[in-house]
Each structure stands twice: as structure tokens, then as C-alpha cells.
Amino acid sequence: MADDIAEVTSRQTSTEKKVDKTVRWMADQYAALVSRQTLLEQKLDSAIRAINALWLEVVALAAGRLPPPDDPTSGLIAPPPPSEDGNDAMEGSQHCGDDEMGGLEDDPAVGSMVTQEA
């Protein structure tokens, strides 16, 4: 009978250890899940704030009351100032596009499109 009691106690201790190990594993999994959920909620809150700020700027732009471009709360970027010779910075980029199209004008299909656009 003492052997039976010792065997039952041994099984009970083994089962308790398995349950304890499983409970700790589940607690770790839950903690990881809560951590991921908190991070996702922070990212979502940040995205919502950015969307709201942009929405306010769109409304202000539509009403003609856009904040100054150097306003730190503004998400918009001011256009670059004109160069000293009076040409915009964008004009230089247009010349690059013209150079790229120059080689394609020899192709009859592209050449006809370029002629039609001009």
C-alpha cells in the first residue's frame, strides 16, 4: 500500500509539473500577444493622428487658409525657391525628360505620339 501511495504521489507531482509548465507557457504567450496588440494600437493611433492632421490641412487648403510651410504642425512641404537665374528647379527636370524622349523619336510609333503632343 505504501508503494501505491508513493506511485500516486509521483504521478501527481509529475502532473502538477506539467500543468505548471503549461500555465507558464500560456502566460508567456498571452504576454507576447498583449505586447503585440499594444504596439499595433500605438501604430494605429499614430496613423489616425497623421490622417487627421492631413485632413485638416486639406480642409484649410480648400478654404484658402493653409498654414505657413515652416509651421511644424504642417505635413506639407513648401516648394523649393526659384533659382537665382529666375528658373524653377522643376525646369531642369523637364530637360531630362526631353533628352530621354529624343532617342525614342526615331521609333515610328513613338515619333507619331510626340508629333501629336507637340
N, C-alpha and C positions, 0 to 999 in steps of 0.2 A: 504494500500500500504506500509506503514511503517513496518507492520508485515511481508509482503512478503520480503522486503529488509533485515530485521533482520534475517529471516529464511534462505535466500540465503547466507548471510554473515556467519551465524553459520555453514552452510554446507560447505562453502568454507574454513573456519578456520579448521573444522574437517578434511576435505580432505587434507589440507596443512599439518596438524599434522601427518596424516597417511603417506603421501608422505615423509615428513621429517624423520619419524621413519624408513621407508623402505630404504631410501637412506643411513641413518646412519648404518643400519643393513648390507646393501650391502657393504659399505665402510669397516666395520669391517671384513666381510667375505673375502673381497679382501686383506686386510692387513694380515689376517691369512694365506691365500693362498700364498702370496708373501713371508711371513716368512718361511713357509714350503718349498717352492721352493728354497729359498736361502740356507737353511740347507741341502737340498738334493744335491744342486750343490756343496756345500763345501765338503760333504761326497764323492761325485763322483770325485772331483778334488783330494782329498786325496788318494782315491783308485787308480786313474790313476798315481799319483806320485809314489805310492808304487809298482805298476806293472812295471812302467818304471825302477825303481831302481832295482827290481829283474831281469828284462830283461837284464839290463847292467851287473849284476853280472853273469848271465848265460852265456852271451857272453864272459865276462872276464874269466870265468871258462873254457869255451870251448877253449879259446885261451891260457890258461895256465897263465893268468895274474890276478889271483884272488887277491883282496886287502887283507891286513893283517886282521886277525879275530878281532883284537881290534879296527879296523877302525870304528868310529861312524857312517859313512855313509853306512857301510855294513849291510845288513839284515841277513847275515849268522852268525851262532853261531859256534865257534870253538869247536871241540870235547874235552871232558874232558881229562886232562893229565893222563898218566898211574899212577897207584898207586905205592907206594914205593917198593912193592914186585915184580914189573915188570908186574903185571896182569892188563889188561884193566878193566875199570869199567863195560864194557859190559859183561865180562866173568861171573861176579856174576849173572847177569840176566839170562844167559844161564842155570845155575844150577837150577834156579827156574823153568824153563820150563821142565827140566829133572824130577824134583820132581813131577810136575803135570802129566806128561806122565806115571810115574811109576805106579800109581793106575789104569791107563787105559789099561795097557798091559795085564791084566787078561781077558779083553774082547777079544774074538777070532778075531773079525773084526779089532779092533784097533791094537791088537798084531801083526797081519799079516802085517799091514801097517808099524808098527815100525820096524819089522824084514826086510821088503823090503827096507826101507830107510837106515837101517844100512848096 
